[in-house]
């Protein structure tokens, strides 16, 4: 009888130990593998924004600027650069509205001393507005530019 | 396998701009092989971590919509001369690449 109680007790203790271990591991895992799959697989802009920022509301702001060509000759390589003068930047996201998966790329700022600028080269299937979102101080700001594409670059 | 290069430049704001060029095919999974007519499986970088002196300061999330051989740039304001910036990326097949460089 006592043996049985002892076994039960040790079993419970080991589950607690496993849970604690997982809890300790969690913070590093969040940094290493926080790829926002829901946002990348979303088929509409609003869904992607809700998945990434938790809200689809964004405010047009002149403190967010983007540098991109008005016309891209090759849709496979469209350089874009987002700059912001906002402080406390938490995340930057780029959404190509008419791509098969609109959510293109994003930057998550996890420590101080980063943010303010993000540049990447993106693929565009067709002429589309490209929206850039910046989350700063809990609010989402955006800017947009239409980029004309003569040759699509999304494969197919 | 893949080579990853990094350039660090001073920017006008007094910080540094970090540009990373990773050699990667960035397949979307939608493109078809012209010879066989079969779809080329998706193969793209998912996350790219930027660390300053070993502490991750930001993470770029990439998807199939990013061009091949992605060139990613971010700005750092807290870097001093002699600090190391390291970058590591992981793709959807679990392949990784890293590079690091000291700020001049």
gemmi code that builds the backbone of each chain (N, CA, C; Angstrom):
import gemmi

chains = {
    "A": [
        ("UNK", (0.830, -1.202, 0.000), (0.000, 0.000, 0.000), (0.873, 1.264, 0.000)),
        ("UNK", (1.834, 1.253, 0.884), (2.713, 2.422, 0.969), (3.526, 2.595, -0.310)),
        ("UNK", (3.902, 1.465, -0.858), (4.702, 1.484, -2.071), (3.910, 2.169, -3.204)),
        ("UNK", (2.602, 1.827, -3.231), (1.771, 2.402, -4.268), (1.710, 3.932, -4.143)),
        ("UNK", (1.539, 4.380, -2.918), (1.473, 5.832, -2.687), (2.787, 6.498, -3.091)),
        ("UNK", (3.860, 5.804, -2.750), (5.184, 6.346, -3.083), (5.339, 6.502, -4.597)),
        ("UNK", (4.898, 5.468, -5.321), (4.999, 5.496, -6.776), (4.197, 6.652, -7.356)),
        ("UNK", (2.974, 6.795, -6.852), (2.116, 7.889, -7.321), (2.791, 9.233, -7.101)),
        ("UNK", (3.338, 9.347, -5.891), (3.978, 10.606, -5.511), (5.146, 10.920, -6.428)),
        ("UNK", (5.978, 9.911, -6.704), (7.157, 10.167, -7.526), (6.741, 10.495, -8.950)),
        ("UNK", (5.665, 9.871, -9.399), (5.183, 10.138, -10.757), (4.757, 11.606, -10.893)),
        ("UNK", (4.001, 12.048, -9.890), (3.523, 13.430, -9.913), (4.704, 14.389, -9.889)),
        ("UNK", (5.697, 14.047, -9.070), (6.862, 14.915, -8.959), (7.582, 15.016, -10.295)),
        ("UNK", (7.679, 13.888, -10.999), (8.409, 13.918, -12.265), (7.664, 14.745, -13.314)),
        ("UNK", (6.324, 14.699, -13.304), (5.589, 15.526, -14.265), (5.824, 17.001, -13.988)),
        ("UNK", (5.875, 17.343, -12.724), (6.130, 18.745, -12.368), (7.507, 19.156, -12.874)),
        ("UNK", (8.484, 18.248, -12.695), (9.829, 18.545, -13.142), (9.862, 18.771, -14.647)),
        ("UNK", (9.135, 17.935, -15.393), (9.096, 18.085, -16.854), (8.476, 19.429, -17.220)),
        ("UNK", (7.385, 19.779, -16.547), (6.706, 21.038, -16.828), (7.635, 22.220, -16.556)),
        ("UNK", (8.362, 22.137, -15.455), (9.279, 23.221, -15.113), (10.374, 23.335, -16.153)),
        ("UNK", (10.846, 22.168, -16.614), (11.887, 22.152, -17.640), (11.404, 22.838, -18.906)),
        ("UNK", (10.189, 22.527, -19.300), (9.618, 23.120, -20.502), (9.482, 24.630, -20.328)),
        ("UNK", (9.059, 25.025, -19.135), (8.891, 26.448, -18.854), (10.207, 27.193, -18.960)),
        ("UNK", (11.256, 26.546, -18.482), (12.574, 27.185, -18.531), (13.071, 27.296, -19.959)),
        ("UNK", (12.733, 26.291, -20.757), (13.212, 26.274, -22.135), (12.449, 27.262, -23.011)),
        ("UNK", (11.205, 27.541, -22.651), (10.317, 28.318, -23.512), (10.896, 29.649, -24.005)),
        ("UNK", (11.501, 30.474, -23.138), (11.940, 31.775, -23.625), (12.915, 31.701, -24.804)),
        ("UNK", (13.869, 30.777, -24.743), (14.820, 30.680, -25.848), (14.107, 30.183, -27.103)),
        ("UNK", (13.161, 29.275, -26.898), (12.463, 28.732, -28.050), (11.639, 29.808, -28.753)),
        ("UNK", (11.076, 30.706, -27.994), (10.281, 31.784, -28.567), (11.148, 32.618, -29.504)),
        ("UNK", (12.372, 32.869, -29.111), (13.268, 33.664, -29.943), (13.691, 32.893, -31.175)),
        ("UNK", (13.947, 31.602, -31.012), (14.545, 30.848, -32.103), (13.538, 30.423, -33.157)),
        ("UNK", (12.299, 30.165, -32.787), (11.386, 29.584, -33.766), (10.024, 30.237, -33.750)),
        ("UNK", (9.981, 31.538, -33.760), (8.698, 32.222, -33.728), (8.264, 32.622, -35.132)),
        ("UNK", (8.433, 31.717, -36.086), (8.014, 32.036, -37.451), (6.496, 32.103, -37.488)),
        ("UNK", (5.917, 33.263, -37.813), (4.450, 33.396, -37.746), (3.765, 32.700, -38.916)),
        ("UNK", (3.582, 31.387, -38.769), (3.047, 30.595, -39.879), (1.640, 31.035, -40.285)),
        ("UNK", (0.821, 31.361, -39.291), (-0.559, 31.756, -39.582), (-0.595, 32.982, -40.492)),
        ("UNK", (0.327, 33.924, -40.253), (0.361, 35.140, -41.060), (0.817, 34.823, -42.486)),
        ("UNK", (1.806, 33.940, -42.605), (2.344, 33.630, -43.932), (1.359, 32.822, -44.773)),
        ("UNK", (0.518, 32.013, -44.132), (-0.402, 31.195, -44.908), (-1.738, 31.891, -45.136)),
        ("UNK", (-1.965, 33.030, -44.493), (-3.229, 33.753, -44.660), (-3.382, 34.214, -46.105)),
        ("UNK", (-4.610, 34.121, -46.606), (-4.852, 34.471, -48.012), (-5.303, 35.916, -48.185)),
        ("UNK", (-5.692, 36.581, -47.114), (-6.083, 37.976, -47.241), (-5.223, 38.827, -46.314)),
        ("UNK", (-5.140, 40.097, -46.666), (-4.303, 41.024, -45.917), (-4.788, 41.151, -44.471)),
        ("UNK", (-6.112, 41.261, -44.288), (-6.651, 41.458, -42.944), (-6.351, 40.264, -42.047)),
        ("UNK", (-6.492, 39.047, -42.617), (-6.209, 37.842, -41.842), (-4.748, 37.825, -41.403)),
        ("UNK", (-3.870, 38.169, -42.332), (-2.435, 38.138, -42.035), (-2.090, 39.144, -40.942)),
        ("UNK", (-2.695, 40.334, -41.042), (-2.403, 41.367, -40.043), (-2.914, 40.969, -38.672)),
        ("UNK", (-4.106, 40.371, -38.656), (-4.655, 39.928, -37.373), (-3.760, 38.851, -36.768)),
        ("UNK", (-3.248, 37.957, -37.623), (-2.388, 36.885, -37.124), (-1.059, 37.425, -36.602)),
        ("UNK", (-0.569, 38.474, -37.232), (0.758, 38.966, -36.847), (0.711, 40.034, -35.758)),
        ("UNK", (-0.130, 41.041, -35.963), (-0.174, 42.157, -35.000), (-1.254, 41.964, -33.942)),
        ("UNK", (-2.227, 41.100, -34.210), (-3.363, 40.951, -33.310), (-4.475, 41.933, -33.631)),
        ("UNK", (-4.256, 42.786, -34.620), (-5.279, 43.728, -35.030), (-5.092, 44.056, -36.504)),
        ("UNK", (-6.180, 44.377, -37.190), (-6.056, 44.744, -38.594), (-6.199, 46.253, -38.770)),
        ("UNK", (-6.360, 46.968, -37.654), (-6.497, 48.423, -37.727), (-5.130, 49.068, -37.861)),
        ("UNK", (-4.977, 49.904, -38.858), (-3.711, 50.600, -39.017), (-3.995, 52.044, -39.392)),
        ("UNK", (-3.102, 52.896, -38.969), (-3.279, 54.322, -39.181), (-2.250, 54.789, -40.185)),
        ("UNK", (-2.701, 55.547, -41.169), (-1.768, 56.103, -42.151), (-0.862, 57.101, -41.433)),
        ("UNK", (0.436, 57.006, -41.665), (1.333, 57.902, -40.954), (2.452, 58.363, -41.874)),
        ("UNK", (2.832, 59.638, -41.737), (3.957, 60.116, -42.545), (5.292, 59.870, -41.844)),
        ("UNK", (5.229, 59.258, -40.668), (6.475, 58.897, -39.996), (7.004, 57.547, -40.467)),
        ("UNK", (6.228, 56.922, -41.328), (6.681, 55.686, -41.948), (6.897, 55.987, -43.423)),
        ("UNK", (8.107, 55.764, -43.907), (8.358, 56.017, -45.316), (8.888, 54.760, -45.974)),
        ("UNK", (8.557, 54.590, -47.214), (9.120, 53.459, -47.933), (9.767, 53.905, -49.225)),
        ("UNK", (10.824, 53.192, -49.540), (11.572, 53.504, -50.746), (11.446, 52.283, -51.646)),
        ("UNK", (10.809, 52.484, -52.776), (10.621, 51.364, -53.686), (10.490, 51.919, -55.091)),
        ("UNK", (10.782, 51.118, -56.100), (10.638, 51.625, -57.470), (9.166, 51.819, -57.818)),
        ("UNK", (8.866, 52.810, -58.683), (7.488, 52.998, -59.128), (7.123, 51.887, -60.092)),
        ("UNK", (8.113, 51.468, -60.837), (7.888, 50.405, -61.803), (9.025, 49.402, -61.686)),
        ("UNK", (8.674, 48.154, -61.513), (9.692, 47.115, -61.400), (9.737, 46.345, -62.707)),
        ("UNK", (10.911, 46.287, -63.306), (11.009, 45.564, -64.571), (10.911, 44.067, -64.334)),
        ("UNK", (11.526, 43.617, -63.258), (11.539, 42.195, -62.973), (10.830, 41.955, -61.641)),
        ("UNK", (9.695, 41.285, -61.716), (8.914, 41.047, -60.505), (9.575, 40.109, -59.518)),
        ("UNK", (10.612, 39.402, -59.973), (11.273, 38.453, -59.075), (12.168, 39.150, -58.063)),
        ("UNK", (12.588, 40.359, -58.385), (13.474, 41.089, -57.480), (13.007, 42.538, -57.406)),
        ("UNK", (12.268, 42.869, -56.388), (11.812, 44.240, -56.189), (12.388, 44.737, -54.858)),
        ("UNK", (13.360, 45.639, -54.923), (13.943, 46.104, -53.660), (13.027, 47.098, -52.954)),
        ("UNK", (12.814, 46.878, -51.703), (12.028, 47.833, -50.921), (12.763, 48.130, -49.624)),
        ("UNK", (12.542, 49.324, -49.129), (13.190, 49.736, -47.893), (12.181, 50.534, -47.089)),
        ("UNK", (12.046, 50.192, -45.829), (11.103, 50.883, -44.964), (11.891, 51.631, -43.911)),
        ("UNK", (11.580, 52.888, -43.749), (12.247, 53.669, -42.718), (11.186, 54.313, -41.848)),
        ("UNK", (11.480, 54.424, -40.593), (10.519, 55.077, -39.709), (11.254, 55.918, -38.683)),
        ("UNK", (10.625, 57.027, -38.332), (11.204, 57.880, -37.294), (10.513, 57.642, -35.967)),
        ("UNK", (9.592, 56.686, -35.944), (8.883, 56.363, -34.701), (9.844, 55.700, -33.719)),
        ("UNK", (9.604, 55.925, -32.443), (10.420, 55.237, -31.445), (9.656, 54.018, -30.933)),
        ("UNK", (10.348, 53.156, -30.214), (9.782, 51.911, -29.683), (9.186, 51.029, -30.776)),
        ("UNK", (9.947, 50.842, -31.826), (9.447, 49.994, -32.903), (9.438, 48.542, -32.426)),
        ("UNK", (8.286, 47.898, -32.576), (8.177, 46.495, -32.142), (8.243, 45.540, -33.319)),
        ("UNK", (7.633, 45.937, -34.429), (7.624, 45.040, -35.577), (7.385, 45.825, -36.854)),
        ("UNK", (7.906, 45.304, -37.937), (7.708, 45.890, -39.261), (7.228, 44.759, -40.164)),
        ("UNK", (6.184, 45.019, -40.945), (5.687, 43.970, -41.834), (5.455, 44.527, -43.232)),
        ("UNK", (5.671, 43.700, -44.219), (5.464, 44.085, -45.609), (4.389, 43.180, -46.200)),
        ("UNK", (3.367, 43.792, -46.806), (2.270, 43.022, -47.379), (2.112, 43.409, -48.842)),
        ("UNK", (2.272, 42.423, -49.728), (2.048, 42.636, -51.156), (0.630, 42.155, -51.433)),
        ("UNK", (-0.278, 43.108, -51.639), (-1.705, 42.802, -51.590), (-2.119, 41.713, -52.583)),
        ("UNK", (-1.599, 41.748, -53.803), (-2.107, 40.814, -54.816), (-1.265, 39.556, -54.994)),
        ("UNK", (-0.335, 39.293, -54.110), (0.423, 38.036, -54.199), (-0.451, 36.874, -53.700)),
        ("UNK", (-0.127, 35.629, -54.120), (-0.917, 34.490, -53.641), (-0.972, 34.420, -52.109)),
        ("UNK", (0.145, 34.687, -51.470), (0.141, 34.860, -50.014), (0.593, 36.291, -49.765)),
        ("UNK", (-0.340, 37.164, -49.412), (-0.004, 38.603, -49.362), (1.109, 38.948, -48.373)),
        ("UNK", (1.127, 38.259, -47.247), (2.106, 38.570, -46.210), (3.483, 38.150, -46.712)),
        ("UNK", (4.381, 39.102, -46.876), (5.642, 38.801, -47.544), (6.785, 38.587, -46.562)),
        ("UNK", (7.064, 39.592, -45.756), (8.172, 39.467, -44.823), (7.955, 40.423, -43.667)),
        ("UNK", (8.658, 40.182, -42.598), (8.492, 41.053, -41.449), (9.754, 41.034, -40.600)),
        ("UNK", (9.843, 41.997, -39.733), (10.962, 42.076, -38.793), (10.373, 42.233, -37.407)),
        ("UNK", (10.817, 41.378, -36.500), (10.360, 41.493, -35.120), (11.514, 42.020, -34.295)),
        ("UNK", (11.303, 43.130, -33.639), (12.360, 43.715, -32.827), (12.206, 43.187, -31.407)),
        ("UNK", (13.215, 42.485, -30.932), (13.107, 41.869, -29.616), (13.971, 42.567, -28.577)),
        ("UNK", (14.946, 43.328, -29.015), (15.799, 43.996, -28.049), (15.907, 45.466, -28.375)),
        ("UNK", (16.498, 46.216, -27.495), (16.661, 47.638, -27.772), (17.805, 47.820, -28.764)),
        ("UNK", (17.809, 48.929, -29.400), (18.908, 49.228, -30.308), (18.726, 48.696, -31.704)),
        ("UNK", (17.545, 48.234, -32.038), (17.298, 47.796, -33.410), (15.993, 48.405, -33.882)),
        ("UNK", (15.725, 48.284, -35.150), (14.518, 48.848, -35.714), (14.817, 50.157, -36.412)),
        ("UNK", (13.788, 50.794, -36.912), (13.988, 52.046, -37.614), (14.187, 51.862, -39.097)),
        ("UNK", (14.737, 50.730, -39.491), (14.951, 50.484, -40.912), (14.830, 48.999, -41.179)),
        ("UNK", (14.245, 48.664, -42.307), (14.206, 47.263, -42.737), (14.192, 47.251, -44.249)),
        ("UNK", (15.071, 46.500, -44.835), (15.056, 46.425, -46.289), (15.121, 44.977, -46.732)),
        ("UNK", (14.497, 44.698, -47.853), (14.481, 43.345, -48.394), (14.173, 43.431, -49.882)),
        ("UNK", (14.357, 42.319, -50.552), (13.969, 42.251, -51.962), (12.828, 41.254, -52.056)),
        ("UNK", (11.739, 41.660, -52.642), (10.556, 40.789, -52.642), (10.163, 40.382, -54.061)),
        ("UNK", (9.339, 39.338, -54.126), (8.791, 38.874, -55.396), (7.382, 39.430, -55.537)),
        ("UNK", (7.022, 39.800, -56.762), (5.672, 40.287, -56.995), (5.109, 39.597, -58.226)),
        ("UNK", (3.924, 39.053, -58.096), (3.303, 38.342, -59.208), (2.723, 39.293, -60.246)),
        ("UNK", (2.224, 40.414, -59.815), (1.595, 41.374, -60.719), (1.606, 42.752, -60.058)),
        ("UNK", (1.224, 43.762, -60.859), (1.135, 45.115, -60.334), (0.223, 45.139, -59.110)),
        ("UNK", (0.720, 45.704, -58.029), (-0.051, 45.642, -56.789), (0.406, 46.724, -55.831)),
        ("UNK", (-0.494, 47.166, -54.969), (-0.018, 48.047, -53.908), (0.794, 47.238, -52.895)),
        ("UNK", (1.864, 47.829, -52.401), (2.656, 47.191, -51.352), (2.453, 48.020, -50.088)),
        ("UNK", (1.954, 47.381, -49.048), (1.686, 48.079, -47.802), (2.762, 47.750, -46.776)),
        ("UNK", (3.224, 48.782, -46.109), (4.218, 48.569, -45.066), (3.605, 48.976, -43.734)),
        ("UNK", (3.714, 48.080, -42.772), (3.136, 48.336, -41.460), (4.249, 48.401, -40.431)),
        ("UNK", (4.146, 49.347, -39.533), (5.100, 49.457, -38.443), (4.307, 49.488, -37.148)),
        ("UNK", (4.668, 48.589, -36.244), (4.015, 48.608, -34.936), (4.964, 49.278, -33.964)),
        ("UNK", (4.502, 50.370, -33.374), (5.346, 51.097, -32.424), (4.487, 51.552, -31.259)),
        ("UNK", (4.938, 51.306, -30.072), (4.221, 51.722, -28.880), (2.804, 51.174, -28.814)),
        ("UNK", (2.602, 49.939, -29.322), (1.300, 49.303, -29.244), (0.342, 49.672, -30.367)),
        ("UNK", (0.730, 50.617, -31.223), (-0.155, 51.019, -32.317), (0.455, 50.623, -33.653)),
        ("UNK", (-0.392, 50.453, -34.640), (0.086, 50.050, -35.952), (-0.055, 51.230, -36.923)),
        ("UNK", (1.035, 51.565, -37.570), (1.045, 52.636, -38.552), (1.368, 52.031, -39.908)),
        ("UNK", (0.925, 52.672, -40.969), (1.183, 52.093, -42.281), (1.446, 53.143, -43.343)),
        ("UNK", (2.040, 52.676, -44.428), (2.190, 53.485, -45.613), (2.086, 52.542, -46.798)),
        ("UNK", (1.757, 53.092, -47.954), (1.515, 52.222, -49.085), (2.039, 52.831, -50.368)),
        ("UNK", (2.425, 51.974, -51.282), (2.844, 52.456, -52.600), (2.490, 51.399, -53.628)),
        ("UNK", (2.008, 51.872, -54.775), (1.710, 50.910, -55.834), (2.966, 50.708, -56.669)),
        ("UNK", (3.303, 49.453, -56.905), (4.463, 49.136, -57.728), (3.972, 48.420, -58.980)),
        ("UNK", (4.354, 48.972, -60.132), (3.948, 48.357, -61.400), (4.938, 47.270, -61.757)),
        ("UNK", (4.433, 46.151, -62.172), (5.296, 45.027, -62.517), (5.055, 44.658, -63.968)),
        ("UNK", (6.123, 44.584, -64.747), (5.961, 44.209, -66.148), (6.086, 42.699, -66.339)),
        ("UNK", (7.001, 42.059, -65.591), (7.141, 40.600, -65.669), (6.986, 40.044, -64.261)),
        ("UNK", (6.004, 39.161, -64.078), (5.756, 38.609, -62.751), (6.872, 37.683, -62.307)),
        ("UNK", (7.003, 37.534, -61.018), (8.104, 36.721, -60.504), (7.681, 35.760, -59.422)),
        ("UNK", (6.460, 35.253, -59.517), (6.026, 34.345, -58.456), (5.959, 32.906, -58.933)),
        ("UNK", (6.513, 32.638, -60.087), (6.483, 31.272, -60.605), (5.088, 30.896, -61.074)),
        ("UNK", (4.892, 29.664, -61.494), (3.562, 29.223, -61.871), (3.483, 28.844, -63.330)),
    ],
    "B": [
        ("UNK", (26.632, 24.904, -46.212), (26.616, 24.895, -47.668), (26.548, 26.311, -48.207)),
        ("UNK", (25.520, 26.844, -47.822), (25.275, 28.177, -48.410), (26.169, 29.215, -47.757)),
        ("UNK", (26.596, 30.141, -48.556), (27.438, 31.184, -47.980), (26.584, 32.372, -47.588)),
        ("UNK", (26.947, 32.996, -46.522), (26.212, 34.153, -46.023), (27.225, 35.273, -45.821)),
        ("UNK", (26.913, 36.415, -46.372), (27.837, 37.541, -46.254), (27.170, 38.686, -45.511)),
        ("UNK", (27.976, 39.465, -44.840), (27.425, 40.595, -44.089), (28.278, 41.833, -44.297)),
        ("UNK", (27.604, 42.959, -44.368), (28.287, 44.243, -44.486), (27.748, 45.160, -43.410)),
        ("UNK", (28.602, 45.885, -42.741), (28.142, 46.830, -41.726), (28.618, 48.220, -42.125)),
        ("UNK", (27.676, 49.126, -42.207), (28.010, 50.496, -42.586), (27.443, 51.450, -41.560)),
        ("UNK", (28.114, 52.573, -41.379), (27.565, 53.607, -40.501), (26.413, 54.287, -41.217)),
        ("UNK", (25.361, 54.634, -40.473), (24.275, 55.380, -41.105), (24.220, 56.799, -40.570)),
        ("UNK", (23.318, 57.576, -41.172), (23.259, 59.007, -40.839), (22.800, 59.247, -39.408)),
        ("UNK", (22.024, 58.302, -38.872), (21.482, 58.489, -37.525), (22.512, 58.207, -36.428)),
        ("UNK", (23.742, 57.869, -36.834), (24.767, 57.589, -35.836), (24.864, 56.127, -35.472)),
        ("UNK", (23.976, 55.322, -35.999), (24.029, 53.882, -35.751), (24.680, 53.163, -36.914)),
        ("UNK", (24.315, 51.916, -37.080), (24.888, 51.136, -38.163), (23.785, 50.432, -38.940)),
        ("UNK", (24.015, 50.312, -40.232), (23.129, 49.510, -41.063), (23.804, 48.168, -41.313)),
        ("UNK", (23.086, 47.118, -41.085), (23.623, 45.774, -41.296), (22.912, 45.181, -42.508)),
        ("UNK", (23.692, 44.791, -43.504), (23.117, 44.176, -44.699), (23.597, 42.733, -44.762)),
        ("UNK", (22.681, 41.827, -44.954), (23.037, 40.411, -44.997), (22.591, 39.824, -46.330)),
        ("UNK", (23.512, 39.171, -46.989), (23.198, 38.492, -48.238), (23.361, 36.994, -48.014)),
        ("UNK", (22.259, 36.275, -48.083), (22.313, 34.826, -47.878), (22.087, 34.157, -49.219)),
        ("UNK", (22.894, 33.182, -49.519), (22.691, 32.455, -50.786), (21.652, 31.379, -50.548)),
        ("UNK", (20.513, 31.519, -51.200), (19.437, 30.568, -50.959), (18.467, 30.567, -52.140)),
        ("UNK", (17.964, 29.394, -52.554), (17.066, 29.388, -53.731), (15.710, 30.039, -53.495)),
        ("UNK", (15.195, 30.042, -52.253), (13.889, 30.623, -51.929), (12.794, 30.145, -52.890)),
        ("UNK", (12.591, 28.831, -52.956), (11.534, 28.270, -53.811), (10.178, 28.470, -53.136)),
        ("UNK", (9.190, 28.875, -53.948), (7.875, 29.151, -53.360), (7.034, 27.893, -53.188)),
        ("UNK", (7.350, 26.860, -53.948), (6.498, 25.681, -53.953), (5.427, 25.759, -55.025)),
        ("UNK", (5.380, 26.887, -55.765), (4.383, 27.067, -56.823), (4.987, 26.871, -58.207)),
        ("UNK", (6.314, 27.038, -58.292), (6.984, 26.993, -59.592), (7.046, 25.552, -60.095)),
        ("UNK", (6.904, 25.400, -61.406), (6.974, 24.058, -61.988), (8.301, 23.853, -62.689)),
        ("UNK", (8.812, 22.654, -62.577), (10.031, 22.294, -63.289), (9.683, 22.177, -64.772)),
        ("UNK", (10.413, 22.883, -65.620), (10.055, 22.918, -67.044), (10.200, 21.549, -67.700)),
        ("UNK", (11.160, 20.749, -67.263), (11.402, 19.459, -67.916), (10.384, 18.408, -67.499)),
        ("UNK", (10.117, 18.303, -66.211), (9.265, 17.223, -65.731), (7.827, 17.661, -65.524)),
        ("UNK", (7.581, 18.970, -65.427), (6.228, 19.457, -65.189), (5.782, 19.301, -63.747)),
        ("UNK", (6.699, 18.852, -62.903), (6.339, 18.709, -61.494), (6.682, 19.967, -60.717)),
        ("UNK", (5.945, 20.141, -59.646), (6.196, 21.343, -58.843), (7.503, 21.210, -58.071)),
        ("UNK", (8.236, 22.302, -58.033), (9.466, 22.317, -57.255), (9.070, 22.527, -55.798)),
        ("UNK", (9.498, 21.635, -54.897), (9.058, 21.793, -53.500), (9.537, 23.094, -52.867)),
        ("UNK", (8.733, 23.611, -51.981), (9.053, 24.873, -51.314), (10.335, 24.728, -50.499)),
        ("UNK", (11.154, 25.731, -50.564), (12.412, 25.743, -49.834), (12.795, 27.202, -49.626)),
        ("UNK", (12.551, 27.699, -48.440), (12.809, 29.111, -48.208), (13.258, 29.351, -46.768)),
        ("UNK", (13.954, 30.439, -46.564), (14.396, 30.833, -45.230), (13.181, 31.315, -44.449)),
        ("UNK", (13.076, 30.869, -43.206), (11.939, 31.299, -42.390), (12.325, 32.394, -41.406)),
        ("UNK", (13.395, 32.172, -40.685), (13.762, 33.184, -39.698), (15.226, 33.552, -39.836)),
        ("UNK", (15.515, 34.791, -39.546), (16.884, 35.281, -39.549), (17.065, 36.106, -38.273)),
        ("UNK", (17.918, 35.615, -37.398), (18.132, 36.302, -36.124), (19.364, 37.195, -36.207)),
        ("UNK", (19.208, 38.407, -35.734), (20.329, 39.337, -35.657), (20.702, 39.501, -34.185)),
        ("UNK", (21.972, 39.264, -33.870), (22.386, 39.383, -32.478), (23.551, 40.366, -32.366)),
        ("UNK", (23.501, 41.173, -31.325), (24.585, 42.103, -31.044), (25.257, 41.625, -29.770)),
        ("UNK", (26.520, 41.277, -29.868), (27.273, 40.707, -28.742), (26.550, 39.519, -28.109)),
        ("UNK", (25.957, 38.679, -28.941), (25.330, 37.460, -28.440), (23.880, 37.605, -28.012)),
        ("UNK", (23.356, 38.826, -27.915), (21.951, 39.013, -27.539), (21.141, 39.280, -28.806)),
        ("UNK", (20.078, 38.514, -28.982), (19.258, 38.700, -30.171), (18.512, 40.030, -30.065)),
        ("UNK", (18.701, 40.910, -31.033), (18.027, 42.206, -30.994), (16.824, 42.247, -31.921)),
        ("UNK", (16.865, 41.489, -33.002), (15.681, 41.439, -33.840), (15.706, 40.193, -34.693)),
        ("UNK", (14.529, 39.851, -35.153), (14.395, 38.655, -35.958), (13.588, 38.988, -37.195)),
        ("UNK", (14.135, 38.663, -38.360), (13.401, 38.859, -39.600), (12.677, 37.568, -39.931)),
        ("UNK", (11.412, 37.694, -40.328), (10.638, 36.534, -40.757), (10.513, 36.612, -42.269)),
        ("UNK", (10.984, 35.573, -42.929), (10.927, 35.568, -44.378), (9.956, 34.489, -44.834)),
        ("UNK", (9.381, 34.699, -45.988), (8.470, 33.706, -46.534), (8.803, 33.465, -47.986)),
        ("UNK", (7.966, 32.702, -48.672), (8.232, 32.439, -50.090), (8.189, 33.705, -50.942)),
        ("UNK", (7.625, 34.772, -50.431), (7.526, 36.005, -51.209), (8.785, 36.843, -51.220)),
        ("UNK", (9.846, 36.335, -50.647), (11.112, 37.071, -50.665), (11.974, 36.504, -51.788)),
        ("UNK", (12.641, 37.398, -52.508), (13.434, 36.995, -53.670), (14.545, 36.020, -53.307)),
        ("UNK", (15.022, 35.289, -54.317), (16.110, 34.358, -54.041), (17.390, 35.126, -53.729)),
        ("UNK", (18.285, 34.486, -53.029), (19.480, 35.120, -52.485), (19.093, 36.404, -51.743)),
        ("UNK", (18.299, 36.267, -50.694), (17.751, 37.462, -50.042), (18.821, 38.387, -49.458)),
        ("UNK", (18.579, 39.654, -49.690), (19.434, 40.700, -49.127), (18.588, 41.431, -48.099)),
        ("UNK", (18.925, 41.254, -46.839), (18.108, 41.803, -45.765), (18.913, 42.871, -45.042)),
        ("UNK", (18.293, 43.998, -44.817), (18.985, 45.066, -44.113), (18.222, 45.510, -42.888)),
        ("UNK", (18.938, 45.747, -41.816), (18.310, 46.326, -40.627), (19.241, 47.406, -40.082)),
        ("UNK", (18.733, 48.196, -39.183), (19.594, 49.198, -38.565), (19.771, 48.882, -37.092)),
        ("UNK", (20.945, 49.200, -36.606), (21.271, 48.988, -35.194), (21.693, 50.334, -34.639)),
        ("UNK", (21.173, 50.676, -33.479), (21.601, 51.961, -32.925), (22.556, 51.772, -31.750)),
        ("UNK", (22.581, 50.578, -31.167), (23.367, 50.389, -29.954), (24.772, 49.861, -30.177)),
        ("UNK", (25.201, 49.738, -31.437), (26.495, 49.125, -31.687), (27.663, 50.095, -31.528)),
        ("UNK", (28.733, 49.602, -30.957), (29.956, 50.404, -30.836), (31.054, 49.713, -31.635)),
        ("UNK", (32.136, 50.430, -31.822), (33.272, 49.848, -32.509), (33.796, 48.658, -31.693)),
        ("UNK", (34.014, 47.536, -32.365), (34.518, 46.352, -31.679), (33.442, 45.358, -31.290)),
        ("UNK", (32.180, 45.782, -31.327), (31.092, 44.860, -31.015), (30.917, 43.850, -32.152)),
        ("UNK", (30.449, 42.674, -31.808), (30.211, 41.701, -32.868), (28.732, 41.599, -33.178)),
        ("UNK", (28.474, 41.545, -34.466), (27.110, 41.329, -34.931), (27.086, 39.936, -35.540)),
        ("UNK", (26.159, 39.105, -35.088), (26.076, 37.777, -35.688), (24.675, 37.543, -36.213)),
        ("UNK", (24.614, 36.813, -37.296), (23.354, 36.545, -37.966), (23.234, 35.047, -38.170)),
        ("UNK", (22.082, 34.495, -37.866), (21.865, 33.089, -38.159), (20.481, 32.915, -38.753)),
        ("UNK", (20.397, 32.096, -39.782), (19.091, 31.855, -40.400), (18.759, 30.372, -40.420)),
        ("UNK", (17.472, 30.090, -40.491), (16.972, 28.721, -40.547), (15.917, 28.650, -41.642)),
        ("UNK", (15.958, 27.607, -42.459), (14.930, 27.498, -43.503), (13.928, 26.393, -43.158)),
        ("UNK", (12.946, 26.219, -44.041), (11.861, 25.277, -43.733), (12.308, 23.820, -43.800)),
        ("UNK", (13.512, 23.548, -44.282), (14.026, 22.183, -44.265), (14.998, 21.973, -43.108)),
        ("UNK", (15.124, 22.969, -42.259), (15.994, 22.833, -41.097), (17.443, 23.173, -41.358)),
        ("UNK", (17.739, 23.638, -42.564), (19.118, 24.032, -42.846), (19.395, 25.396, -42.207)),
        ("UNK", (20.644, 25.599, -41.833), (20.969, 26.848, -41.163), (22.218, 27.473, -41.770)),
        ("UNK", (22.394, 28.721, -41.484), (23.593, 29.426, -41.920), (23.902, 30.515, -40.919)),
        ("UNK", (25.170, 30.752, -40.697), (25.529, 31.813, -39.761), (26.704, 32.610, -40.298)),
        ("UNK", (26.815, 33.806, -39.818), (27.978, 34.620, -40.116), (28.104, 35.650, -39.008)),
        ("UNK", (29.320, 36.103, -38.776), (29.463, 37.190, -37.810), (30.614, 38.097, -38.186)),
        ("UNK", (30.518, 39.318, -37.715), (31.499, 40.326, -38.079), (31.571, 41.359, -36.963)),
        ("UNK", (32.748, 41.946, -36.806), (32.891, 42.991, -35.795), (32.654, 44.351, -36.429)),
        ("UNK", (32.062, 45.241, -35.658), (31.856, 46.611, -36.141), (33.200, 47.318, -36.129)),
        ("UNK", (33.491, 47.972, -37.244), (34.790, 48.652, -37.331), (34.785, 49.938, -36.510)),
    ],
}
model = gemmi.Model(1)
for chain_id, residues in chains.items():
    chain = gemmi.Chain(chain_id)
    for i, (resn, *xyz) in enumerate(residues, 1):
        res = gemmi.Residue()
        res.name, res.seqid = resn, gemmi.SeqId(i, " ")
        for name, pos in zip(("N", "CA", "C"), xyz):
            atom = gemmi.Atom()
            atom.name, atom.element = name, gemmi.Element(name[0])
            atom.pos, atom.b_iso = gemmi.Position(*pos), 0.0
            res.add_atom(atom)
        chain.add_residue(res)
    model.add_chain(chain)
structure = gemmi.Structure()
structure.add_model(model)
structure.setup_entities()
